[in-house]
Amino acid sequence: RTLYMNLFQNLNKTKEPKISINQLQFAAARLGINITQEQITSIINTCFKAQQQLNDEDFCQFLYILDNAKLDDPKAILFCAADLDFSGTIDLLELKIIIPKLAFKFSPQDIEFLFNKCKDRDDGTMSYEMFTELIDQLRE
């Protein structure tokens, strides 16, 4: 997260509260990631409610997605978008945030029930594998 925040501050010379798509593409290139503006827009539309600019927290999350998910793997992108603490797992709060973004209509109690059925790690979180199984089941 520190690396991403430093990159945000270096790109944000005008001290604007948000970074543009062009700046996102430049930041990705600085990390050695080749991404098109169309791919950036697709990730933003899926994970960040179609904003054209990202604030510092969303910028860090965007770079985390790029660093940890294959751009041709929508489930990996969703998992990294949900993994707000960069832990490599999903907790209940993170699931409660991502499920509505995916246009699923579940109450917080329903999401908690789903989470409790799917958590598969000793620390009470959900692995990538279980997350993808859950998403597949919800889409059926």
C-alpha positions as CSV (number, residue, x, y, z in Angstrom):
1,R,0.0,0.0,0.0
2,T,2.9,2.4,0.8
3,L,4.3,1.9,-2.7
4,Y,1.0,2.7,-4.3
5,M,0.4,5.7,-2.1
6,N,3.8,7.1,-2.9
7,L,3.1,6.6,-6.6
8,F,-0.2,8.5,-6.2
9,Q,1.6,11.4,-4.5
10,N,4.3,11.5,-7.2
11,L,1.7,11.5,-10.0
12,N,-0.5,14.0,-8.2
13,K,1.6,17.1,-8.7
14,T,-1.4,19.4,-8.8
15,K,-2.7,18.0,-5.5
16,E,-6.0,17.2,-7.0
17,P,-8.0,14.6,-4.9
18,K,-8.3,12.2,-7.8
19,I,-6.1,10.6,-10.5
20,S,-7.3,10.4,-14.2
21,I,-7.3,7.4,-16.5
22,N,-4.2,8.6,-18.3
23,Q,-2.4,8.8,-15.0
24,L,-3.6,5.3,-14.1
25,Q,-2.1,4.0,-17.3
26,F,1.2,5.8,-16.5
27,A,1.2,4.4,-13.0
28,A,0.7,0.9,-14.3
29,A,3.5,1.3,-16.8
30,R,5.8,2.4,-13.8
31,L,5.0,-0.9,-12.2
32,G,5.8,-2.7,-15.5
33,I,2.2,-3.5,-16.4
34,N,1.0,-2.8,-19.9
35,I,-2.7,-2.0,-19.9
36,T,-4.9,-0.1,-22.4
37,Q,-7.3,2.7,-21.5
38,E,-10.2,0.3,-22.5
39,Q,-9.0,-2.2,-19.9
40,I,-8.7,0.5,-17.3
41,T,-12.2,1.7,-18.0
42,S,-13.5,-1.9,-17.8
43,I,-12.0,-2.4,-14.4
44,I,-13.2,1.0,-13.2
45,N,-16.7,0.3,-14.4
46,T,-16.8,-3.1,-12.7
47,C,-15.1,-2.2,-9.4
48,F,-15.4,1.5,-8.8
49,K,-18.9,2.5,-9.9
50,A,-17.8,3.9,-13.2
51,Q,-15.9,6.8,-11.9
52,Q,-13.6,8.5,-14.5
53,Q,-11.1,9.4,-11.8
54,L,-10.0,7.6,-8.6
55,N,-9.2,8.9,-5.2
56,D,-6.1,7.8,-3.3
57,E,-7.7,4.7,-1.7
58,D,-9.3,3.6,-5.0
59,F,-6.0,4.2,-6.8
60,C,-4.2,1.9,-4.4
61,Q,-6.9,-0.7,-4.8
62,F,-6.7,-0.4,-8.6
63,L,-2.9,-1.0,-8.6
64,Y,-3.4,-3.9,-6.2
65,I,-5.7,-5.4,-8.7
66,L,-3.2,-4.9,-11.5
67,D,-0.4,-6.4,-9.4
68,N,-2.3,-9.5,-8.3
69,A,-4.9,-10.4,-11.0
70,K,-4.6,-11.4,-14.6
71,L,-6.4,-8.9,-16.7
72,D,-8.3,-11.6,-18.6
73,D,-9.6,-13.2,-15.4
74,P,-12.7,-11.3,-14.2
75,K,-13.0,-13.4,-11.0
76,A,-9.5,-12.6,-10.0
77,I,-10.2,-8.9,-10.7
78,L,-13.3,-9.1,-8.5
79,F,-11.5,-10.9,-5.7
80,C,-8.7,-8.3,-5.6
81,A,-11.3,-5.5,-5.8
82,A,-13.0,-7.0,-2.8
83,D,-9.8,-7.6,-0.8
84,L,-9.6,-4.1,0.7
85,D,-6.9,-4.9,3.2
86,F,-4.6,-6.6,0.7
87,S,-4.6,-9.8,2.8
88,G,-5.2,-12.3,0.0
89,T,-8.5,-13.3,1.6
90,I,-12.0,-11.9,1.9
91,D,-13.7,-11.2,5.2
92,L,-17.4,-10.5,6.0
93,L,-17.1,-6.7,5.6
94,E,-15.3,-7.0,2.3
95,L,-18.0,-9.4,1.0
96,K,-20.8,-7.1,2.1
97,I,-19.1,-4.3,0.1
98,I,-18.5,-6.3,-3.2
99,I,-21.8,-8.2,-3.4
100,P,-23.9,-5.1,-4.1
101,K,-21.4,-3.8,-6.6
102,L,-22.0,-7.0,-8.6
103,A,-25.7,-6.1,-8.8
104,F,-26.7,-9.0,-6.5
105,K,-29.7,-8.2,-4.4
106,F,-29.0,-9.6,-0.9
107,S,-29.7,-8.2,2.5
108,P,-26.7,-7.8,4.9
109,Q,-28.1,-10.8,6.8
110,D,-28.2,-12.9,3.6
111,I,-24.6,-12.0,2.8
112,E,-23.5,-12.9,6.3
113,F,-25.3,-16.3,5.9
114,L,-23.5,-16.9,2.6
115,F,-20.2,-15.8,4.1
116,N,-20.6,-18.2,7.1
117,K,-21.3,-21.1,4.7
118,C,-18.3,-20.3,2.5
119,K,-15.5,-19.2,4.8
120,D,-12.9,-21.8,4.6
121,R,-9.8,-20.5,6.4
122,D,-8.8,-20.9,10.0
123,D,-8.8,-17.2,10.5
124,G,-12.5,-17.0,9.5
125,T,-12.0,-15.6,6.0
126,M,-12.7,-16.8,2.5
127,S,-10.0,-18.0,0.1
128,Y,-9.9,-17.0,-3.6
129,E,-11.1,-20.5,-4.5
130,M,-14.2,-20.3,-2.3
131,F,-14.9,-16.8,-3.5
132,T,-14.9,-17.9,-7.1
133,E,-17.2,-20.9,-6.2
134,L,-19.6,-18.5,-4.5
135,I,-19.7,-16.1,-7.4
136,D,-20.3,-19.0,-9.8
137,Q,-23.2,-20.2,-7.7
138,L,-24.7,-16.7,-7.4
139,R,-24.6,-16.3,-11.2
140,E,-26.5,-19.6,-11.8
